[in-house]
Amino acid sequence: MAERKKILLRLDPAVHDALAKWAADELRSTNAQIEFLLRRALAEAGRLPRDAGRMRPRGRPRKSEVEGEGDG
């Protein structure tokens, strides 16, 4: 998996609070919610790259997935 890009994003505090609440309602982190919304907007605009990786599923990884990391 390619290294994920890091960006600094400045938001109005009220917008951040609304995003954080929405993310919590959907069991996502605020960061994951922002990525979800950006991907949805890109897809609706026909601009989501075909080679864009899939989003990680919501919630914590299964123990078997965590234990399998680093093997091989």
KEKE-3310 file (N, C-alpha, C; in steps of 0.2 Angstrom, whole numbers, plus 5000, padded with zeros to 4 digits):
npx = (5004:5003:5011:5001:4996:4999:4991:4989:4974:4964:4950:4934:4929:4916:4912:4921:4917:4904:4907:4915:4905:4896:4904:4906:4893:4893:4902:4916:4932:4936:4945:4943:4930:4931:4939:4930:4919:4926:4930:4917:4912:4921:4919:4905:4907:4913:4927:4935:4950:4954:4963:4963:4965:4956:4945:4948:4939:4926:4928:4938:4953:4951:4957:4964:4969:4977:4987:4992:5000:5016:5020:5029)
npy = (4994:5011:5025:5036:5052:5067:5081:5099:5105:5119:5124:5132:5133:5129:5122:5111:5106:5102:5092:5083:5078:5072:5062:5055:5050:5041:5032:5035:5042:5059:5063:5052:5054:5066:5062:5052:5060:5069:5059:5055:5067:5068:5057:5059:5070:5064:5063:5055:5046:5031:5023:5025:5020:5009:5014:5012:5001:5005:5007:4997:4987:4970:4957:4947:4953:4963:4955:4949:4958:4963:4951:4942)
npz = (5000:4996:5003:5013:5010:5019:5025:5029:5036:5037:5046:5049:5066:5069:5058:5059:5071:5067:5057:5065:5074:5065:5060:5071:5073:5062:5066:5062:5061:5062:5052:5043:5040:5032:5022:5016:5012:5003:4993:4989:4983:4973:4965:4962:4953:4943:4944:4952:4953:4944:4949:4962:4979:4989:5003:5020:5030:5041:5059:5071:5065:5062:5074:5068:5056:5061:5068:5057:5051:5045:5043:5031)
capx = (5000:5007:5011:4996:4998:4997:4990:4986:4968:4961:4943:4931:4928:4909:4912:4925:4913:4899:4911:4916:4898:4894:4909:4905:4887:4894:4908:4922:4936:4935:4949:4940:4924:4933:4941:4924:4916:4930:4929:4910:4912:4925:4915:4899:4909:4917:4934:4939:4954:4952:4968:4963:4964:4949:4945:4948:4933:4925:4930:4945:4954:4951:4963:4968:4972:4983:4992:4995:5004:5023:5022:5031)
capy = (5000:5017:5029:5041:5059:5071:5088:5103:5108:5124:5124:5135:5129:5127:5117:5106:5103:5098:5086:5078:5075:5068:5057:5051:5047:5036:5028:5036:5048:5065:5062:5047:5057:5071:5058:5049:5066:5071:5054:5055:5072:5067:5052:5062:5074:5060:5065:5050:5042:5024:5020:5027:5014:5009:5017:5007:5000:5008:5003:4995:4981:4963:4955:4943:4958:4966:4950:4947:4963:4962:4944:4941)
capz = (5000:4995:5009:5013:5010:5025:5023:5035:5034:5042:5046:5054:5071:5069:5053:5062:5076:5064:5054:5071:5076:5059:5060:5077:5072:5058:5068:5059:5064:5058:5046:5039:5037:5027:5016:5013:5009:4997:4988:4986:4979:4967:4961:4959:4948:4938:4944:4956:4949:4944:4953:4969:4983:4993:5009:5025:5033:5048:5065:5072:5061:5066:5077:5063:5052:5065:5069:5051:5048:5046:5041:5024)
cpx = (5004:5006:5005:4999:4995:4996:4987:4980:4965:4954:4940:4929:4921:4909:4916:4920:4907:4901:4912:4910:4896:4898:4907:4898:4888:4900:4914:4926:4934:4939:4946:4934:4926:4935:4935:4920:4919:4929:4922:4909:4915:4922:4909:4901:4913:4924:4938:4943:4953:4957:4968:4961:4958:4950:4945:4941:4932:4927:4937:4946:4953:4957:4968:4972:4978:4989:4996:5000:5011:5025:5024:5033)
cpy = (5006:5021:5034:5048:5063:5078:5092:5106:5113:5124:5129:5131:5126:5121:5111:5102:5099:5092:5081:5075:5070:5062:5052:5047:5041:5031:5029:5041:5054:5065:5058:5050:5062:5067:5055:5055:5068:5066:5054:5061:5071:5062:5055:5067:5071:5061:5060:5046:5035:5020:5022:5021:5015:5012:5011:5007:5003:5004:5001:4989:4975:4961:4951:4947:4961:4961:4948:4952:4962:4955:4944:4947)
cpz = (5000:5002:5008:5014:5016:5022:5029:5032:5039:5041:5051:5060:5071:5063:5055:5067:5073:5060:5060:5073:5071:5059:5065:5076:5067:5060:5064:5063:5060:5052:5041:5036:5031:5021:5012:5009:5002:4991:4985:4982:4973:4962:4958:4953:4943:4938:4949:4952:4949:4948:4960:4973:4987:5000:5014:5028:5039:5053:5065:5067:5066:5069:5072:5058:5055:5066:5063:5048:5050:5044:5033:5021)
residu = (MET:ALA:GLU:ARG:LYS:LYS:ILE:LEU:LEU:ARG:LEU:ASP:PRO:ALA:VAL:HIS:ASP:ALA:LEU:ALA:LYS:TRP:ALA:ALA:ASP:GLU:LEU:ARG:SER:THR:ASN:ALA:GLN:ILE:GLU:PHE:LEU:LEU:ARG:ARG:ALA:LEU:ALA:GLU:ALA:GLY:ARG:LEU:PRO:ARG:ASP:ALA:GLY:ARG:MET:ARG:PRO:ARG:GLY:ARG:PRO:ARG:LYS:SER:GLU:VAL:GLU:GLY:GLU:GLY:ASP:GLY)
# end
